Amino acid sequence: MAHAPSDKKPVAQTIAYGIATTAIYAGVFSFADTITALFAKGALWAAGPIVTVFAVSWVHGQFAHNLWTCLGVTARLPRAEVRPTVQPVARPQVRATLNA
């Protein structure tokens, strides 16, 4: 999703996602043994590592995006290349013939 460039910097979102990222990392490292025991149970608990990785990735990605935006680092937009329109060569119509 592309956002329109604006002069407002997402400082509050950067701080919120930074705190959320820190909380997730602190929680995972603080309760590593408990989380490992739960995820090792199998069944639906086996999806836990996948969900955890996606959650950490998304929250950290949002934090990094907002941080770079606050610092003024943005992607370079590609130049619109103007190409002359080329008209296709008119080909003769194909007609069905009967070879008898």
C-alpha positions as CSV (number, residue, x, y, z in Angstrom):
1,M,0.0,0.0,0.0
2,A,1.6,3.2,-1.1
3,H,1.0,6.3,0.9
4,A,0.9,9.8,-0.4
5,P,4.0,11.8,0.7
6,S,3.3,14.3,3.4
7,D,5.2,16.5,5.7
8,K,3.9,15.0,8.9
9,K,6.2,12.4,10.4
10,P,4.8,9.4,12.2
11,V,6.7,10.0,15.5
12,A,3.9,8.6,17.8
13,Q,3.5,5.5,15.6
14,T,7.3,5.0,15.7
15,I,7.4,5.1,19.5
16,A,4.3,2.8,19.8
17,Y,5.7,0.2,17.4
18,G,9.1,0.5,19.1
19,I,7.6,-0.2,22.5
20,A,5.6,-3.1,21.0
21,T,8.7,-4.5,19.4
22,T,10.7,-4.3,22.6
23,A,7.8,-5.9,24.6
24,I,7.6,-8.8,22.1
25,Y,11.3,-9.5,22.2
26,A,11.5,-9.1,26.0
27,G,8.5,-11.4,26.4
28,V,9.9,-14.1,24.1
29,F,13.3,-14.1,25.6
30,S,12.0,-13.9,29.2
31,F,9.6,-16.8,28.8
32,A,11.6,-18.8,26.3
33,D,11.4,-22.1,28.3
34,T,7.6,-21.8,28.8
35,I,7.0,-20.9,25.2
36,T,9.2,-23.7,24.0
37,A,7.3,-26.2,26.2
38,L,3.9,-25.0,24.8
39,F,5.0,-25.1,21.2
40,A,6.4,-28.6,21.6
41,K,3.0,-30.0,22.6
42,G,2.0,-30.5,19.0
43,A,-1.5,-30.3,17.5
44,L,-2.5,-26.6,17.1
45,W,0.4,-25.5,19.3
46,A,2.8,-26.4,16.4
47,A,1.5,-23.3,14.6
48,G,2.8,-21.1,17.4
49,P,6.3,-20.5,16.1
50,I,4.9,-19.6,12.7
51,V,2.4,-17.1,14.2
52,T,5.1,-15.7,16.5
53,V,7.5,-15.1,13.7
54,F,4.9,-13.4,11.5
55,A,3.8,-11.2,14.5
56,V,7.4,-10.2,15.3
57,S,8.2,-9.6,11.7
58,W,5.1,-7.4,11.1
59,V,5.5,-5.3,14.3
60,H,9.2,-4.8,13.7
61,G,8.7,-4.0,10.0
62,Q,6.1,-1.3,10.9
63,F,8.6,0.1,13.5
64,A,11.4,0.1,10.9
65,H,9.3,1.7,8.2
66,N,8.1,4.5,10.5
67,L,11.6,5.1,11.8
68,W,13.1,5.5,8.3
69,T,10.2,7.8,7.4
70,C,10.9,9.9,10.5
71,L,14.5,10.1,9.5
72,G,13.6,11.2,6.0
73,V,14.7,8.1,4.1
74,T,12.2,7.1,1.4
75,A,12.3,5.0,-1.7
76,R,13.2,6.7,-4.9
77,L,10.2,6.8,-7.3
78,P,10.9,5.5,-10.8
79,R,10.8,8.1,-13.6
80,A,7.8,7.9,-15.9
81,E,9.3,6.9,-19.3
82,V,7.4,8.3,-22.2
83,R,7.4,5.9,-25.1
84,P,6.1,6.8,-28.6
85,T,3.1,4.7,-29.5
86,V,3.7,2.4,-32.3
87,Q,0.8,1.4,-34.5
88,P,0.7,-2.2,-35.4
89,V,1.2,-3.2,-39.0
90,A,-2.1,-4.0,-40.7
91,R,-2.2,-7.6,-41.6
92,P,-4.4,-9.1,-44.3
93,Q,-7.6,-10.8,-43.1
94,V,-7.4,-14.6,-43.0
95,R,-10.2,-16.0,-45.2
96,A,-11.4,-19.6,-45.0
97,T,-11.0,-21.5,-48.3
98,L,-12.2,-24.8,-49.5
99,N,-9.7,-26.9,-51.4
100,A,-11.9,-29.3,-53.4
